[in-house]
Amino acid sequence: MTLKARIVEQDERDTGLRHILNYGHTLGHALEVTTGFALRHGEAVAVGTVFAGLLAGELGRIGPDRVAEHQAVVEHYGLPTALPAGPTTEELIRVMRRDKKAVHSLAFVLDGPRGPERVADVAEDVVARILERMPRRPSSELLREAVGA
């Protein structure tokens, strides 16, 4: 049985452990939509993972070393860590509001003292601040970065 299947089996109603499967996906899905799927799913989620680390750090859920670890792991696998240049912060937030975890406001799966967990009611201004601080690269550069060209 695959790891994903075991996690789903243990948390069929998506109330706890299963949240780990959505790590990096809130921004990842928004990047897919706003770029017209120019980024592959794994590439978009990789950027989302870096963002999730930065956001968790900004919210005081993890320290600077753990934030840096998010970046280092994604870089180790040769995946993109920067946002594509095209989508604006406002567009990304608008699409993230439609995420299945966003019931009343923005919600993300974020690292913390007890590991990854769903964090609801994340202020849009905090999300915007993190997005604005992230580096941006043209999508063509992100794709070259991902394949090591």
ROSE-4610 file (N, C-alpha, C; in Angstrom, 1 decimal, always signed):
// ROSE-4610
residu = [M/M/M/T/T/T/L/L/L/K/K/K/A/A/A/R/R/R/I/I/I/V/V/V/E/E/E/Q/Q/Q/D/D/D/E/E/E/R/R/R/D/D/D/T/T/T/G/G/G/L/L/L/R/R/R/H/H/H/I/I/I/L/L/L/N/N/N/Y/Y/Y/G/G/G/H/H/H/T/T/T/L/L/L/G/G/G/H/H/H/A/A/A/L/L/L/E/E/E/V/V/V/T/T/T/T/T/T/G/G/G/F/F/F/A/A/A/L/L/L/R/R/R/H/H/H/G/G/G/E/E/E/A/A/A/V/V/V/A/A/A/V/V/V/G/G/G/T/T/T/V/V/V/F/F/F/A/A/A/G/G/G/L/L/L/L/L/L/A/A/A/G/G/G/E/E/E/L/L/L/G/G/G/R/R/R/I/I/I/G/G/G/P/P/P/D/D/D/R/R/R/V/V/V/A/A/A/E/E/E/H/H/H/Q/Q/Q/A/A/A/V/V/V/V/V/V/E/E/E/H/H/H/Y/Y/Y/G/G/G/L/L/L/P/P/P/T/T/T/A/A/A/L/L/L/P/P/P/A/A/A/G/G/G/P/P/P/T/T/T/T/T/T/E/E/E/E/E/E/L/L/L/I/I/I/R/R/R/V/V/V/M/M/M/R/R/R/R/R/R/D/D/D/K/K/K/K/K/K/A/A/A/V/V/V/H/H/H/S/S/S/L/L/L/A/A/A/F/F/F/V/V/V/L/L/L/D/D/D/G/G/G/P/P/P/R/R/R/G/G/G/P/P/P/E/E/E/R/R/R/V/V/V/A/A/A/D/D/D/V/V/V/A/A/A/E/E/E/D/D/D/V/V/V/V/V/V/A/A/A/R/R/R/I/I/I/L/L/L/E/E/E/R/R/R/M/M/M/P/P/P/R/R/R/R/R/R/P/P/P/S/S/S/S/S/S/E/E/E/L/L/L/L/L/L/R/R/R/E/E/E/A/A/A/V/V/V/G/G/G/A/A/A]
num = [1/1/1/2/2/2/3/3/3/4/4/4/5/5/5/6/6/6/7/7/7/8/8/8/9/9/9/10/10/10/11/11/11/12/12/12/13/13/13/14/14/14/15/15/15/16/16/16/17/17/17/18/18/18/19/19/19/20/20/20/21/21/21/22/22/22/23/23/23/24/24/24/25/25/25/26/26/26/27/27/27/28/28/28/29/29/29/30/30/30/31/31/31/32/32/32/33/33/33/34/34/34/35/35/35/36/36/36/37/37/37/38/38/38/39/39/39/40/40/40/41/41/41/42/42/42/43/43/43/44/44/44/45/45/45/46/46/46/47/47/47/48/48/48/49/49/49/50/50/50/51/51/51/52/52/52/53/53/53/54/54/54/55/55/55/56/56/56/57/57/57/58/58/58/59/59/59/60/60/60/61/61/61/62/62/62/63/63/63/64/64/64/65/65/65/66/66/66/67/67/67/68/68/68/69/69/69/70/70/70/71/71/71/72/72/72/73/73/73/74/74/74/75/75/75/76/76/76/77/77/77/78/78/78/79/79/79/80/80/80/81/81/81/82/82/82/83/83/83/84/84/84/85/85/85/86/86/86/87/87/87/88/88/88/89/89/89/90/90/90/91/91/91/92/92/92/93/93/93/94/94/94/95/95/95/96/96/96/97/97/97/98/98/98/99/99/99/100/100/100/101/101/101/102/102/102/103/103/103/104/104/104/105/105/105/106/106/106/107/107/107/108/108/108/109/109/109/110/110/110/111/111/111/112/112/112/113/113/113/114/114/114/115/115/115/116/116/116/117/117/117/118/118/118/119/119/119/120/120/120/121/121/121/122/122/122/123/123/123/124/124/124/125/125/125/126/126/126/127/127/127/128/128/128/129/129/129/130/130/130/131/131/131/132/132/132/133/133/133/134/134/134/135/135/135/136/136/136/137/137/137/138/138/138/139/139/139/140/140/140/141/141/141/142/142/142/143/143/143/144/144/144/145/145/145/146/146/146/147/147/147/148/148/148/149/149/149]
x = [+0.8/+0.0/+0.9/+0.5/+1.4/+1.1/+2.1/+2.0/+0.7/+0.4/-0.8/-2.0/-2.1/-3.3/-3.4/-2.3/-2.3/-2.8/-2.3/-2.8/-4.3/-4.8/-6.2/-7.0/-6.5/-7.2/-7.3/-6.2/-6.2/-7.1/-7.3/-8.1/-9.0/-10.0/-10.9/-11.7/-12.0/-12.8/-12.0/-10.7/-9.8/-9.9/-9.7/-9.8/-8.5/-7.5/-6.2/-5.0/-4.5/-3.3/-3.3/-4.5/-4.6/-4.2/-4.3/-3.9/-2.5/-1.6/-0.3/-0.2/-1.2/-1.2/-1.5/-2.0/-2.3/-1.2/-0.1/+1.0/+1.5/+1.4/+1.9/+0.9/-0.3/-1.3/-2.1/-2.3/-3.2/-2.6/-1.4/-0.7/-0.4/-0.1/+0.2/-0.9/-2.1/-3.3/-3.5/-3.3/-3.5/-2.5/-1.3/-0.3/-0.6/-1.2/-1.6/-2.7/-3.7/-4.8/-4.3/-3.6/-3.2/-2.2/-1.5/-0.5/-1.0/-2.3/-2.8/-2.1/-1.7/-1.1/+0.3/+1.0/+2.3/+3.3/+3.0/+3.8/+3.1/+3.9/+3.4/+3.0/+2.1/+1.5/+2.7/+3.6/+4.7/+5.5/+5.7/+6.5/+5.7/+4.4/+3.6/+3.5/+3.4/+3.3/+4.7/+5.8/+7.1/+7.2/+6.8/+6.8/+5.8/+4.7/+3.7/+4.3/+5.2/+5.9/+6.8/+7.6/+8.4/+7.6/+6.5/+5.6/+5.0/+4.6/+4.1/+5.1/+6.3/+7.4/+7.5/+7.6/+7.7/+6.5/+5.3/+4.1/+4.1/+4.4/+4.5/+5.5/+6.6/+7.6/+7.0/+6.4/+5.8/+4.7/+4.0/+3.0/+3.6/+4.9/+5.5/+5.3/+4.9/+4.7/+6.0/+7.0/+8.3/+9.4/+10.6/+11.7/+12.4/+13.3/+14.1/+14.8/+15.3/+16.0/+15.0/+13.8/+12.8/+12.3/+12.2/+11.7/+12.8/+14.0/+15.1/+15.1/+14.8/+14.7/+13.7/+12.6/+11.6/+12.3/+13.0/+13.7/+14.7/+15.5/+16.6/+16.1/+15.1/+14.5/+14.0/+13.3/+12.8/+14.0/+14.9/+16.1/+16.9/+17.0/+17.7/+17.1/+15.8/+15.2/+15.1/+15.8/+15.8/+14.5/+13.6/+12.3/+12.3/+11.4/+11.4/+11.0/+11.6/+11.3/+10.7/+10.7/+10.3/+8.9/+8.2/+6.9/+7.1/+6.2/+6.3/+6.0/+6.6/+6.4/+5.0/+4.2/+2.9/+1.9/+1.4/+0.3/+0.6/-0.4/-0.2/-0.6/-0.2/-0.5/-2.0/-2.7/-4.2/-4.8/-4.3/-4.9/-4.7/-3.5/-3.2/-4.1/-4.3/-5.1/-6.6/-7.1/-8.4/-8.7/-7.7/-7.9/-7.7/-6.8/-6.7/-7.9/-8.7/-10.0/-10.9/-10.8/-11.7/-11.2/-10.1/-9.5/-10.5/-10.5/-11.5/-11.3/-10.1/-9.8/-10.3/-10.6/-10.9/-12.5/-12.9/-14.4/-14.9/-14.3/-14.8/-13.7/-12.5/-11.3/-10.2/-9.0/-7.9/-7.4/-7.1/-6.7/-5.5/-4.6/-3.4/-3.1/-2.4/-1.7/-0.3/+0.0/+1.3/+2.0/+3.3/+4.2/+4.0/+4.2/+4.1/+4.7/+4.5/+5.1/+4.6/+3.4/+2.9/+2.9/+3.7/+3.8/+2.8/+2.6/+1.6/+0.2/-0.5/-1.9/-2.6/-3.9/-4.7/-4.8/-4.5/-4.6/-5.6/-6.6/-7.7/-7.5/-8.3/-8.4/-7.0/-6.3/-5.0/-5.3/-4.8/-5.1/-4.5/-5.3/-4.9/-3.7/-3.5/-2.4/-1.1/-1.2/+0.0/+0.4/-0.6/-0.3/+0.2/-0.3/+0.1/+1.6/+1.9/+3.3/+4.3/+3.9/+4.9/+5.0/+3.9/+3.9/+4.8/+4.7/+5.4/+6.9/+7.3/+8.7/+9.4/+8.5/+9.1/+9.7/+10.8/+11.4/+10.4/+10.5/+9.7/+10.6/+10.3/+11.0/+10.0/+10.5/+9.6/+9.4/+8.2/+7.8/+8.8/+9.4/+10.4/+11.6/+12.0/+13.2/+12.9/+11.6/+11.3/+11.3/+10.9/+10.9/+12.3/+13.2/+14.6/+15.2/+14.9/+15.4/+15.0/+13.8/+13.2/+13.9/+14.3/+14.9/+16.4/+17.0/+18.4/+19.1/+18.4/+19.0/+19.9]
y = [-1.2/+0.0/+1.2/+2.2/+3.4/+4.3/+5.2/+6.1/+6.9/+7.4/+8.3/+7.5/+6.3/+5.4/+5.1/+4.9/+4.6/+5.8/+7.0/+8.2/+8.4/+8.3/+8.4/+7.4/+6.2/+5.1/+5.5/+6.1/+6.5/+7.7/+8.5/+9.8/+9.9/+9.1/+9.1/+10.4/+11.1/+12.3/+13.6/+13.4/+14.6/+15.6/+15.0/+15.9/+16.1/+15.5/+15.6/+15.2/+14.0/+13.5/+13.8/+13.6/+13.7/+15.1/+16.1/+17.5/+17.5/+16.7/+16.7/+16.5/+15.8/+15.6/+16.9/+17.9/+19.2/+20.2/+19.8/+20.8/+21.4/+22.8/+23.5/+23.6/+23.0/+22.9/+24.1/+24.9/+26.1/+27.1/+27.4/+28.3/+27.5/+26.3/+25.5/+25.4/+25.2/+25.2/+26.6/+27.6/+29.0/+29.3/+28.8/+29.0/+28.3/+27.1/+26.3/+27.1/+27.5/+28.2/+29.6/+30.4/+31.7/+31.7/+30.6/+30.5/+29.7/+29.3/+28.5/+27.1/+26.6/+25.3/+25.3/+26.4/+26.4/+25.7/+25.7/+24.9/+23.5/+22.5/+21.2/+21.2/+20.3/+20.2/+20.2/+19.3/+19.2/+20.5/+21.1/+22.4/+23.5/+23.6/+24.5/+24.3/+23.0/+22.6/+22.9/+22.7/+23.0/+24.5/+25.4/+26.8/+27.0/+26.3/+26.4/+26.0/+25.0/+24.5/+25.5/+26.2/+27.3/+28.4/+28.7/+29.8/+29.3/+28.1/+27.6/+27.7/+27.4/+27.6/+29.1/+30.0/+31.4/+31.9/+31.4/+31.9/+31.3/+30.1/+29.5/+30.2/+30.6/+31.4/+32.8/+33.4/+34.8/+34.7/+33.6/+33.5/+33.0/+32.8/+32.3/+30.8/+30.1/+28.6/+27.8/+28.3/+27.7/+28.7/+28.3/+29.2/+29.4/+30.3/+30.6/+29.3/+28.5/+27.3/+26.4/+26.2/+25.3/+26.0/+27.3/+28.0/+27.8/+27.9/+27.7/+26.3/+25.3/+23.9/+23.7/+24.4/+24.2/+24.6/+25.7/+26.1/+25.1/+24.7/+23.8/+22.4/+21.9/+20.6/+20.8/+21.8/+22.0/+22.2/+23.0/+23.2/+21.9/+21.1/+19.8/+18.9/+19.0/+18.2/+18.9/+20.0/+20.7/+21.3/+21.6/+22.1/+23.7/+24.4/+25.8/+26.3/+27.4/+28.0/+29.4/+30.0/+31.3/+31.3/+32.4/+32.6/+32.9/+32.5/+33.0/+34.5/+35.2/+36.6/+37.1/+36.3/+36.7/+37.0/+36.1/+36.3/+37.4/+38.3/+39.3/+38.7/+39.3/+38.9/+38.9/+39.8/+39.9/+38.7/+38.4/+37.2/+35.9/+35.8/+34.5/+34.4/+35.5/+35.5/+35.2/+35.8/+35.6/+34.1/+33.5/+32.0/+31.2/+31.6/+30.8/+30.9/+32.0/+32.1/+31.0/+30.4/+29.4/+28.0/+27.9/+26.6/+25.8/+24.5/+23.7/+23.9/+24.3/+24.5/+25.9/+26.8/+28.2/+28.2/+27.9/+27.9/+29.3/+30.1/+31.5/+32.5/+32.0/+32.9/+32.0/+32.6/+31.9/+30.9/+29.7/+28.6/+27.9/+27.4/+26.7/+25.5/+24.6/+23.5/+24.1/+24.3/+24.9/+24.0/+24.1/+23.4/+24.1/+23.4/+24.0/+23.1/+23.4/+22.7/+21.2/+20.9/+19.6/+19.0/+19.6/+19.2/+19.9/+19.4/+20.1/+20.0/+21.1/+21.1/+22.2/+22.1/+23.2/+24.4/+25.6/+26.8/+27.7/+28.0/+28.8/+30.3/+31.1/+32.5/+33.2/+32.9/+33.6/+34.9/+36.0/+37.3/+37.5/+38.1/+38.3/+39.2/+40.2/+41.1/+40.4/+39.4/+38.6/+37.7/+37.1/+36.3/+37.2/+38.4/+39.3/+39.7/+40.0/+40.4/+39.3/+38.0/+36.9/+36.8/+36.8/+36.7/+37.8/+39.0/+40.2/+40.0/+39.3/+39.1/+38.0/+37.1/+36.0/+36.4/+35.8/+36.2/+35.7/+36.4/+36.1/+35.9/+34.9/+34.6/+34.3/+34.6/+34.3/+32.8/+32.3/+30.9/+30.1/+30.6/+29.9/+29.6/+30.6/+30.3/+29.3/+29.3/+28.3/+26.9/+26.8/+25.4/+25.0/+25.9/+25.5/+25.2/+25.9/+25.6/+24.2/+23.9/+22.6/+21.4/+21.6/+20.5/+20.5/+21.6/+21.7/+22.1/+22.8/+23.3/+24.5]
z = [+0.0/+0.0/+0.0/-0.8/-0.9/+0.4/+0.6/+1.8/+1.8/+0.6/+0.5/+0.8/+0.3/+0.6/+2.1/+2.7/+4.2/+5.0/+4.5/+5.2/+5.0/+3.8/+3.5/+4.3/+4.4/+5.2/+6.7/+7.2/+8.6/+8.9/+7.9/+8.1/+6.9/+6.8/+5.7/+5.6/+6.7/+6.6/+6.5/+6.3/+6.1/+7.3/+8.5/+9.7/+10.5/+10.0/+10.8/+9.9/+10.1/+9.5/+8.0/+7.4/+5.9/+5.4/+6.3/+5.9/+5.3/+5.7/+5.3/+3.7/+3.2/+1.7/+1.0/+1.7/+1.0/+1.3/+1.8/+2.1/+0.8/+0.8/-0.4/-1.5/-1.3/-2.4/-2.6/-1.5/-1.6/-2.6/-2.4/-3.4/-4.7/-4.6/-5.8/-6.8/-6.3/-7.2/-7.8/-7.0/-7.5/-8.6/-8.4/-9.5/-10.7/-10.6/-11.8/-12.6/-11.9/-12.5/-13.1/-12.3/-12.8/-13.9/-14.1/-15.2/-16.4/-16.3/-17.4/-17.4/-16.3/-16.1/-16.8/-16.9/-17.4/-16.5/-15.2/-14.3/-14.1/-14.0/-13.7/-12.2/-11.8/-10.5/-9.4/-9.6/-8.6/-8.5/-9.6/-9.6/-8.9/-9.1/-8.4/-6.9/-6.6/-5.1/-4.5/-5.2/-4.7/-4.3/-5.1/-4.8/-3.6/-3.6/-2.5/-1.2/-1.3/-0.1/+0.5/-0.3/+0.1/+0.8/+0.1/+0.6/+2.0/+2.1/+3.4/+4.5/+4.2/+5.2/+5.6/+4.7/+4.9/+5.8/+5.4/+6.1/+7.5/+7.7/+9.0/+9.9/+9.3/+10.0/+10.4/+9.5/+9.7/+10.8/+10.9/+11.9/+13.3/+13.3/+14.6/+14.9/+13.9/+14.1/+14.1/+13.3/+13.2/+13.2/+13.5/+13.6/+12.2/+12.2/+10.9/+10.3/+11.1/+10.6/+9.9/+10.5/+9.8/+8.6/+8.6/+7.3/+6.2/+6.6/+5.6/+5.1/+6.0/+5.6/+4.4/+4.4/+3.4/+2.0/+2.0/+0.8/+0.4/+1.3/+1.0/+0.5/+1.0/+0.5/-0.9/-1.2/-2.6/-3.5/-3.2/-4.0/-4.2/-3.2/-3.3/-4.4/-4.6/-5.6/-6.9/-7.1/-8.3/-8.8/-7.8/-8.2/-8.0/-8.6/-8.5/-7.1/-6.7/-5.4/-5.5/-6.7/-6.9/-7.6/-7.4/-8.0/-9.5/-10.4/-11.8/-11.8/-12.8/-12.8/-13.2/-13.8/-14.4/-13.4/-12.6/-11.7/-10.6/-10.4/-9.4/-8.0/-7.0/-5.6/-5.5/-6.0/-5.9/-6.6/-7.8/-8.5/-7.7/-7.2/-6.4/-5.2/-4.5/-3.3/-3.7/-4.7/-5.2/-5.5/-6.1/-6.4/-5.1/-4.2/-3.0/-2.1/-2.3/-1.5/-1.9/-3.1/-3.6/-3.2/-2.5/-2.1/-1.2/-1.3/-0.5/+1.1/+1.5/+2.9/+3.4/+2.4/+2.8/+2.9/+4.1/+4.4/+4.5/+5.5/+5.7/+5.3/+5.3/+5.0/+4.5/+4.3/+3.8/+4.8/+4.4/+5.2/+4.5/+5.3/+4.7/+5.6/+5.1/+5.9/+6.1/+7.4/+7.7/+8.8/+8.7/+9.7/+11.0/+12.1/+13.4/+14.5/+15.7/+16.8/+16.9/+16.4/+16.3/+14.9/+14.0/+12.6/+11.8/+10.6/+9.6/+10.1/+10.1/+10.4/+9.7/+9.6/+8.9/+9.8/+9.2/+10.0/+9.2/+9.9/+9.3/+9.7/+9.0/+9.3/+9.2/+8.2/+8.0/+7.3/+7.9/+7.4/+6.0/+5.1/+3.7/+3.6/+4.5/+4.4/+4.7/+5.6/+5.9/+4.7/+4.1/+2.9/+1.8/+1.6/+0.5/+0.8/+2.1/+2.4/+2.1/+2.4/+2.0/+0.5/-0.2/-1.7/-2.3/-1.7/-2.3/-2.0/-0.9/-0.5/-1.3/-1.9/-2.6/-4.0/-4.4/-5.7/-6.8/-7.9/-9.1/-10.3/-11.1/-12.3/-13.4/-14.7/-15.8/-15.8/-16.2/-16.2/-17.0/-18.1/-18.9/-18.0/-17.2/-16.3/-15.2/-14.7/-13.7/-14.2/-15.5/-16.1/-16.3/-16.8/-17.0/-15.6/-14.6/-13.3/-12.8/-13.1/-12.6/-13.4/-14.6/-15.3/-15.3/-14.6/-14.5/-15.8/-16.6/-17.9/-17.7]
